[in-house]
């Protein structure tokens, strides 16, 4: 009953809010609130984004799928003059202010006034001011519409507008725009009038790439693109003084029957001589000298005298103080070369390469004409570099609570050292640690009884360190780097007390702005579980399922001192009794128990899973990653991203040890330092695509396919390299590790497998201010394939198993803080492959089974 009353109250409050708000509350008398724009072109209504976007005024936007302008209502709640309103209220009754001052204080009353003003400002900023029809803006819309269609060759376009008041609702009106385009013009003859021989030659060399073609409909965008193309071509061919403004077009449309005769016009360069100017032909310039200042700052820019200098392959390197960089480390990051033709592209690449060093701030690059060059076509390039601080430190402290620990205290620290060997190298050192209190740790009465630590060291070189010459394959403009890192981490009284050592030797380079390659020549990981006996205490869901099986077969302990009713859950005996039961079932030691083949198979799976999750791992891998990302910047909403990763583990050590007699364990696996090394091949591909829609909304999609196949020395994939499904960045209808494998509906902890498919799509739309909404659909699952798992419900045996894709649908809210996005998504189980066939669709589609996911930034 209480829940019903709450729902009814919310509905009534919502209804009162929307219907009680007056949309025209802030519309002055004699004015109209714009409710609709209707655009008719040649007698037909159009909604094309390009045309509609020309309208200078648009109605206040409604919430998606409704006609409610929520932003307008929010704005109308705000008072026009909150400060004067508060003061009027404060002095409306005699002695009111005096009483409030006595009860509160003068300072608190001022804070109340300020708070009210700030709240009103927030309402105005979050909401949308009413769009009041303006005749001036209506005329502006007509001008913009005519210009828009004329840019497509409709030179005789006419337009008119009519404001139509709403007869049923006061102070509301719509605007009807009528546009008549007539017949468009097409391009007929194309001629050139180019004064400089150099420009004429370059033009003719690339004329086949022109955006302007005879017979095409006139389009202003083509002319803009052609200007950009020619300017880029000329300035990357040595024409230093050329600018886009030199290119003009003349179209003759007089008595041509809707055809335009076009002429390119590119005059000579105008040079100022005294009080007059003269016309001189454009010439191709050469960069005679490249001067580099390595310690430029605002403080020393006027010192004039350099203390140190060097010459590296024609580059002149200067320093106001002692030179702190090896010359080659600097020149390798500079694409502008002495005695080379001037190219704008070289300057752009130099900006990017120096920024990639992470040693200097954004550089200043300028050119001046070389006064000593007798040909008058020489340039001097000056590159001013400002070093960043050599040392950067960071410290962070946290307190937290979780299901593992009642309270925890953690801290981390980091140090970055730049130019450590004077070759623009960077050294990063970080460490973290935490202590916590947990009631689950047996035999430890100390308050802080769980511990975790980690440390990482990374050394980066801005070049490829290899015994082979890679300069022809990986050019210096690709910002090559060699990265070496090592990391250590450990746990005590957390899980299986995992201890990990990682080591990576990596090459990375960027052939272009949108492409990046990364090669882990050596990627080593050693994982040691020092408390594997604690497995069933950690993976309680696995133990509970084992206990259920024991109850089903009426299992009783051999030891009469143990109460049979406790079964496996006898406190303090979980690991021993669980192992005793598992081994007895597998070895068929319990002759008096009737155990079905299905239950025996399930117990065997639990045993195999226990061994896989608690075993120590040695992974020696090589992997290669290719990324193509077309996103221009953080504000780009229309882009794609492709990632392909190939990984091979164990093959190198298998090859090197082929002649050695390595020790083999009981399973026949070769061991190195007492640990069986992992051997597998892995392929991953991920593709995401974002479309910005005309409404400003975004449709985002992602697909992922990954498979890891064990072979040779392994029959399964290490837990750290396997796949899981579910969670805030995956299938949001399931919690992390809860989904799959296959149709098993496993109730075990941390479900993982070696084959994964994931498909995601979401529609992102604006709600109000910084609040955005989303509708999403996620599909995917994990399976076992080509490994030691034989259960059909776990395995992927072909296309028919795609019916086991789990599908989640849902909605969410995001708040954009500018530098990050906080999000909450509610996912519903729409198709659950764990259920019986015929009952999978919408059976668990309920708030009770839904999963609420919290995340930072977008999931893809």
WOCOR-V401845 format. One line per field, one symbol per residue. phi: phi as a letter, one per 30 degrees, with the letter a starting at -180 (. if undefined). Layout:
BEGIN
phi=???
END
This chain:
BEGIN
phi=.ddddddddddddddddddddcdceccddicbddcaccccbhibdbbeeeddddddbbdddddeibccdeedddddddddbdddddddddcdcdiddddddddcaedddddddddddddddddddddcdddcdcdddddddddddddddddcjddcdbabbbccdddcbdhbacccccccdiddccdcdbbbbcddeddddddddbddcddcbdjddebddddddddddddddddccjddddbeddcbbbcccdhchhbcccbdbbdddccdbicbbbcbddbdccddbbcbccbdbddcdcdiccdbaabbhjdccbbdcddcbdedddddcbcdcdicddbdddddddeddddddiccdddcbbbbdddddddibcbcccccccddedcbcbbbbbbabaddbdbbbbabbbbccchdcicidbbcbbbbaabacbddddibcddcbbbbbabbbbcbcdadcadcdcdddcddddhdacbcbbbbaabbibhchdbbbbbbbbcbabdadccbcbbddbbcbcbbcdbdddedddcdddddddddddddchdbdddddcddddhddeeicedddddddddddddhdcddcccddddddddddddddddddcddbbcbbbbbbcbbbcddadcdcbabbbbbbcbbbiddddddcdcccddcddcicdcbhibdddbabbbbbbbbbbcddedjdbccbbbbbbbbcdaidbbaceedcccbbjjdcbcddbdeidcidhcdhecddhdbacbbbbbbbbccbdcahddbcacbbbblabbcahbcccdedcccckeedddcddbbblbabbbcdjcaccbbbcccdcbcddddejbddidcdaddcdccccbcidda
END
